[in-house]
Amino acid sequence: MRLDNKVALITGGAAGIGEATCIRFINDGARVVIADINQTQGQALAERLGESALFVTLDVTQPQQWQSAIESTLEKFGRLDILVNNAGIVIPGNIEECTLEDWQRTQSINSDAVFLGTQAAIKVMKVNSGGSIINISSMEGIIGEPNLPAYNASKGAVRIFTKSVALHCANQGYNIRANSVHPGYVMTKLVADAIASLPEDQAKEYQQKALSNIPMGRMSEPKEIAGVIAFLASEDASYITGSELVVDGGYTAR
């Protein structure tokens, strides 16, 4: 029960890493706000998790919806201790294929929304007892991928943005920690959909290449990423801020 009585808001919480994190947090004693645009899936998860869970509809690109989500969190649970900025998208396409629309949409959800959420959370956390902000970046925020320039840029922005936030909060004495998590290939619908959007021959080649480059020889399960997020949210990580935790089965160690 390392998160006993803590209150966490998790974006993209209805599926994938977000869903696994909600479940892990509940099991660790937290109360969880599942924030997602998928109302059906999010509400079903909240009902499954019981009284310690609340679903709120949140389009992470909209500042007013962030304000509403924070207000709902405070109204239901009275506080906010943890923010997990997890919502994200992937639109494959190399630099010659990527459209400006694809680029801007990717930045809006993967990067701009992290700024909005972090800013909103700090406003609440700094006047209470502090907190932990965990931004889900990617190993693609550290290394390059020729078919993912927009995604690379958005996740790289999250990486360095998190360090800036960590330094600011420490300098101000807010007792707010900020860290980023950098998953490798994870067996989620997001990854499956991205691969499925490629031509069949490219999709097969991409999967084979990806697995051959993972020293541990497999993709991770969402719950393995959720465990790392739970660690960063807990007091076990009380002296960790401005850090990046890479969870990629050794991919970037080569």
SULSULHU-V734089 format. One record per residue. N is the residue number from 1. RES is the residue in three letters. OMEGA is omega as a letter, one per 30 degrees, with the letter a starting at -180 (none if undefined). D_LAST is the distance of its C-alpha to the last C-alpha in Angstrom with 2 decimals. Layout:
((N:RES:OMEGA:D_LAST) (N:RES:OMEGA:D_LAST))
This chain:
((1:MET:a:35.93) (2:ARG:l:33.59) (3:LEU:a:34.53) (4:ASP:l:38.24) (5:ASN:l:40.43) (6:LYS:l:37.64) (7:VAL:a:37.89) (8:ALA:l:34.87) (9:LEU:a:34.76) (10:ILE:l:31.90) (11:THR:a:31.61) (12:GLY:a:30.70) (13:GLY:a:31.89) (14:ALA:a:33.53) (15:ALA:l:30.59) (16:GLY:a:26.94) (17:ILE:l:25.07) (18:GLY:l:28.28) (19:GLU:l:30.48) (20:ALA:l:28.32) (21:THR:l:28.36) (22:CYS:a:32.12) (23:ILE:a:32.64) (24:ARG:a:30.53) (25:PHE:l:32.35) (26:ILE:l:35.69) (27:ASN:l:34.92) (28:ASP:l:34.03) (29:GLY:a:37.43) (30:ALA:l:36.82) (31:ARG:a:38.91) (32:VAL:l:37.01) (33:VAL:a:37.76) (34:ILE:a:36.18) (35:ALA:a:36.02) (36:ASP:l:35.53) (37:ILE:a:37.28) (38:ASN:a:37.64) (39:GLN:a:40.87) (40:THR:a:41.50) (41:GLN:a:38.17) (42:GLY:l:38.05) (43:GLN:l:41.64) (44:ALA:l:41.16) (45:LEU:l:38.25) (46:ALA:l:40.37) (47:GLU:a:43.26) (48:ARG:a:41.13) (49:LEU:l:39.83) (50:GLY:a:43.36) (51:GLU:a:45.03) (52:SER:a:41.96) (53:ALA:l:40.47) (54:LEU:l:41.65) (55:PHE:l:40.67) (56:VAL:l:41.01) (57:THR:a:40.61) (58:LEU:l:38.25) (59:ASP:a:37.21) (60:VAL:l:34.60) (61:THR:a:35.50) (62:GLN:a:39.07) (63:PRO:a:39.99) (64:GLN:l:43.22) (65:GLN:l:41.55) (66:TRP:l:39.26) (67:GLN:l:42.46) (68:SER:l:44.03) (69:ALA:l:41.07) (70:ILE:l:41.17) (71:GLU:l:44.94) (72:SER:l:44.78) (73:THR:a:42.33) (74:LEU:l:44.71) (75:GLU:a:47.73) (76:LYS:a:46.40) (77:PHE:l:44.59) (78:GLY:a:45.83) (79:ARG:l:42.53) (80:LEU:a:38.88) (81:ASP:a:36.33) (82:ILE:l:33.01) (83:LEU:l:31.73) (84:VAL:l:28.73) (85:ASN:a:28.06) (86:ASN:a:26.45) (87:ALA:a:28.29) (88:GLY:l:26.36) (89:ILE:l:26.37) (90:VAL:l:24.25) (91:ILE:a:26.02) (92:PRO:l:23.95) (93:GLY:a:24.90) (94:ASN:a:23.52) (95:ILE:l:25.12) (96:GLU:a:28.05) (97:GLU:a:28.73) (98:CYS:l:28.27) (99:THR:l:31.74) (100:LEU:l:32.83) (101:GLU:l:34.00) (102:ASP:l:30.61) (103:TRP:a:28.97) (104:GLN:l:31.61) (105:ARG:l:31.62) (106:THR:l:27.88) (107:GLN:a:28.20) (108:SER:a:31.37) (109:ILE:a:29.98) (110:ASN:a:26.39) (111:SER:a:27.12) (112:ASP:a:30.89) (113:ALA:l:31.56) (114:VAL:l:29.23) (115:PHE:a:31.35) (116:LEU:a:34.53) (117:GLY:a:33.63) (118:THR:l:32.40) (119:GLN:l:35.54) (120:ALA:a:37.78) (121:ALA:a:36.28) (122:ILE:a:36.57) (123:LYS:a:40.21) (124:VAL:a:40.93) (125:MET:a:38.71) (126:LYS:l:39.87) (127:VAL:l:43.47) (128:ASN:a:42.76) (129:SER:a:40.65) (130:GLY:a:37.31) (131:GLY:a:34.38) (132:SER:l:30.72) (133:ILE:a:29.13) (134:ILE:a:25.86) (135:ASN:a:24.41) (136:ILE:l:22.12) (137:SER:a:19.62) (138:SER:l:16.45) (139:MET:l:12.73) (140:GLU:l:14.42) (141:GLY:a:16.07) (142:ILE:a:13.01) (143:ILE:l:11.39) (144:GLY:l:13.74) (145:GLU:a:15.05) (146:PRO:a:17.83) (147:ASN:a:20.08) (148:LEU:a:19.99) (149:PRO:a:21.14) (150:ALA:l:23.65) (151:TYR:l:21.42) (152:ASN:a:18.65) (153:ALA:a:21.50) (154:SER:a:23.13) (155:LYS:l:20.23) (156:GLY:l:19.22) (157:ALA:l:22.90) (158:VAL:a:22.88) (159:ARG:a:20.13) (160:ILE:l:22.12) (161:PHE:a:25.45) (162:THR:l:24.76) (163:LYS:l:24.32) (164:SER:l:27.60) (165:VAL:a:29.36) (166:ALA:a:28.26) (167:LEU:l:29.64) (168:HIS:a:32.81) (169:CYS:l:33.59) (170:ALA:a:33.06) (171:ASN:a:35.24) (172:GLN:a:37.91) (173:GLY:a:37.94) (174:TYR:a:37.50) (175:ASN:l:35.63) (176:ILE:l:33.25) (177:ARG:l:29.53) (178:ALA:a:27.02) (179:ASN:l:23.37) (180:SER:l:20.86) (181:VAL:a:18.85) (182:HIS:l:15.80) (183:PRO:l:15.71) (184:GLY:l:13.41) (185:TYR:a:15.50) (186:VAL:a:18.74) (187:MET:l:21.72) (188:THR:l:24.18) (189:LYS:l:26.89) (190:LEU:l:25.22) (191:VAL:a:22.22) (192:ALA:l:24.69) (193:ASP:l:27.01) (194:ALA:l:24.44) (195:ILE:a:23.44) (196:ALA:a:27.16) (197:SER:l:28.06) (198:LEU:l:26.32) (199:PRO:a:28.30) (200:GLU:a:28.03) (201:ASP:l:26.25) (202:GLN:a:23.63) (203:ALA:l:23.22) (204:LYS:l:22.71) (205:GLU:a:20.18) (206:TYR:l:18.24) (207:GLN:a:18.28) (208:GLN:a:17.30) (209:LYS:a:14.32) (210:ALA:a:13.21) (211:LEU:a:13.74) (212:SER:a:12.10) (213:ASN:l:8.69) (214:ILE:a:9.33) (215:PRO:a:8.70) (216:MET:l:12.10) (217:GLY:a:13.64) (218:ARG:l:15.75) (219:MET:l:16.46) (220:SER:l:17.78) (221:GLU:l:21.49) (222:PRO:a:23.08) (223:LYS:l:24.52) (224:GLU:l:21.17) (225:ILE:l:20.65) (226:ALA:l:24.34) (227:GLY:l:24.02) (228:VAL:l:21.64) (229:ILE:l:24.10) (230:ALA:l:26.97) (231:PHE:a:25.51) (232:LEU:l:25.23) (233:ALA:a:28.75) (234:SER:l:30.20) (235:GLU:l:31.64) (236:ASP:l:28.87) (237:ALA:a:26.86) (238:SER:a:29.89) (239:TYR:a:28.19) (240:ILE:l:25.13) (241:THR:a:25.54) (242:GLY:a:23.64) (243:SER:l:20.34) (244:GLU:l:17.50) (245:LEU:a:16.35) (246:VAL:a:13.18) (247:VAL:a:13.92) (248:ASP:l:11.42) (249:GLY:l:10.95) (250:GLY:a:7.39) (251:TYR:a:6.49) (252:THR:l:5.47) (253:ALA:a:3.80) (254:ARG:none:0.00))
